[in-house]
Amino acid sequence: MAFDKSLDVEKFKQTVVVGNSKLTISVHSYKGGTPKLQIGRSNKDETSQYGWTFAKQGRLTGAEIDAILPVINQARKIM
């Protein structure tokens, strides 16, 4: 069965900017299932018309961890 976006409910979303990276922490529940945390990354791109481009999550710096931990704790409360 293919993924159906209409069945994916976003319960929480908050974005944190650290340097040239934007980290988005969100909680989603698919088809009423167990809520799950997602971390997405965008990097600042001066050549893009949007200013930010999608990037692999990869590894986090200490500054990024410090910035997103309070947000993760907020998201955890609704999971």
C-alpha positions as CSV (number, residue, x, y, z in Angstrom):
1,M,0.0,0.0,0.0
2,A,1.4,3.4,-1.0
3,F,1.7,6.3,1.4
4,D,-1.4,8.5,1.6
5,K,-0.6,12.1,2.7
6,S,-4.2,12.6,3.8
7,L,-3.8,9.9,6.5
8,D,-0.7,11.5,8.0
9,V,-1.7,13.9,10.8
10,E,0.8,16.5,12.0
11,K,0.4,16.9,15.7
12,F,3.4,19.3,16.4
13,K,5.8,21.3,14.3
14,Q,8.5,23.9,15.3
15,T,11.5,25.2,13.4
16,V,14.8,26.3,14.9
17,V,17.5,28.2,13.0
18,V,21.1,27.5,13.9
19,G,23.7,29.2,11.8
20,N,23.1,28.3,8.2
21,S,20.8,25.4,9.0
22,K,17.1,25.3,9.8
23,L,16.0,22.2,11.8
24,T,12.3,21.3,11.8
25,I,11.1,19.1,14.6
26,S,7.6,17.6,14.0
27,V,5.4,14.8,15.3
28,H,3.3,12.8,12.9
29,S,0.7,10.0,13.4
30,Y,-0.1,7.9,10.3
31,K,-3.6,6.3,10.2
32,G,-4.1,7.0,14.0
33,G,-1.0,5.0,14.8
34,T,1.8,5.7,17.2
35,P,3.0,9.3,17.0
36,K,6.6,9.6,15.8
37,L,9.2,12.4,15.9
38,Q,10.8,13.6,12.7
39,I,13.8,15.9,12.3
40,G,14.3,17.7,9.0
41,R,17.1,19.9,7.9
42,S,17.3,22.8,5.3
43,N,20.5,24.7,4.6
44,K,20.6,28.4,3.6
45,D,21.2,28.7,-0.1
46,E,21.7,32.2,-1.5
47,T,21.3,31.0,-5.0
48,S,17.8,29.5,-4.4
49,Q,14.7,31.6,-5.0
50,Y,13.4,30.2,-1.7
51,G,16.5,30.8,0.4
52,W,16.5,27.3,1.9
53,T,17.2,23.9,0.3
54,F,16.4,20.4,1.6
55,A,19.4,18.6,3.0
56,K,20.1,15.2,4.5
57,Q,19.7,15.2,8.3
58,G,23.1,13.7,8.9
59,R,25.0,14.5,12.1
60,L,24.2,17.3,14.6
61,T,26.6,19.8,16.0
62,G,26.6,20.5,19.8
63,A,25.0,23.9,19.1
64,E,22.2,22.2,17.1
65,I,21.6,19.7,19.8
66,D,21.4,22.5,22.5
67,A,18.9,24.4,20.3
68,I,16.6,21.5,19.5
69,L,16.5,19.7,22.9
70,P,13.9,22.0,24.4
71,V,11.8,21.6,21.3
72,I,12.1,17.8,21.4
73,N,11.0,17.9,25.0
74,Q,7.9,19.9,24.0
75,A,7.2,17.5,21.3
76,R,7.7,14.5,23.6
77,K,4.9,15.7,25.9
78,I,2.3,15.2,23.2
79,M,3.5,11.8,22.0
